[in-house]
Amino acid sequence: MTVVLVLVAIAGISYRAFREGGWLSQGFGKLSDAYMNYPLIALAVTVAAYFAFRAWHARKMRGARHRYFDYLIYVMMAVGIYFIGHYAATGEY
């Protein structure tokens, strides 16, 4: 059951993200607008994201095991339940 829910979540997220007018095209449009309209704020967010990624990567390289991936599976299962429920209620994926 877990595998089915996670696969439904991956399929649903992929469909919503990559379709025409989906999440990625909207997100990149808003991101480029933010960089054009607010370049200093966008630069600060980019630098903060870079340092956050470096800190996360350094912790990962030390071999610290956290329950992050367990929680990620639970979230994906919940998203799978959402997509199944949405499909059952509306008939649209």
C-alpha positions in Angstrom: 0.0 0.0 0.0 2.8 2.4 0.8 4.5 1.8 -2.6 1.2 2.4 -4.4 0.5 5.7 -2.5 4.0 7.0 -3.1 3.8 6.1 -6.8 0.4 7.9 -7.1 2.0 10.9 -5.4 4.9 11.0 -7.7 2.7 10.6 -10.8 0.3 13.4 -9.5 3.1 15.8 -8.7 4.8 15.1 -12.0 1.6 15.7 -13.9 0.8 18.9 -12.1 4.4 20.2 -12.4 5.2 19.4 -16.0 1.9 20.0 -17.9 1.4 23.1 -19.9 0.6 25.9 -17.5 1.7 23.7 -14.6 3.6 24.5 -11.4 7.0 24.7 -13.0 6.1 27.1 -15.7 4.2 29.3 -13.2 7.0 29.1 -10.7 9.8 30.0 -13.2 7.7 32.9 -14.4 7.2 34.2 -10.9 10.9 33.6 -10.0 12.1 35.5 -13.1 9.7 38.4 -12.2 11.1 38.5 -8.7 14.6 38.6 -9.9 13.7 41.5 -12.3 11.6 43.5 -9.8 13.4 42.8 -6.6 17.0 41.9 -7.4 18.5 42.6 -3.9 16.0 40.4 -2.1 16.3 37.7 -4.7 20.1 37.8 -4.3 19.8 37.5 -0.5 17.5 34.6 -0.8 19.8 32.9 -3.3 22.8 33.3 -1.0 20.9 32.0 2.0 19.7 29.0 0.0 23.3 28.3 -1.0 24.6 28.4 2.6 21.6 26.3 3.8 22.4 23.7 1.1 26.0 23.6 2.1 25.1 23.1 5.8 22.7 20.3 4.9 25.2 18.7 2.7 28.0 18.8 5.3 25.7 17.2 7.9 24.8 14.5 5.4 28.4 13.8 4.7 29.1 13.2 8.4 26.6 10.3 8.2 24.1 11.6 10.7 20.9 9.6 10.3 17.7 11.5 10.9 14.1 10.5 10.4 13.9 13.0 7.5 13.3 10.3 4.9 10.7 8.5 7.0 8.8 11.8 7.3 9.2 12.3 3.5 7.6 8.9 2.8 4.7 9.8 5.2 4.2 13.1 3.3 4.3 11.4 0.0 1.7 8.9 1.2 -0.5 11.7 2.3 -0.1 13.4 -1.1 -1.0 10.1 -2.8 -4.2 9.9 -0.7 -5.0 13.4 -1.7 -4.6 12.7 -5.4 -6.7 9.5 -5.1 -9.4 11.4 -3.3 -9.3 14.3 -5.7 -9.6 11.9 -8.6 -12.5 10.0 -7.0 -14.3 13.3 -6.2 -13.8 15.2 -9.5 -12.7 12.6 -12.0 -9.6 14.8 -12.9 -6.1 14.0 -12.0 
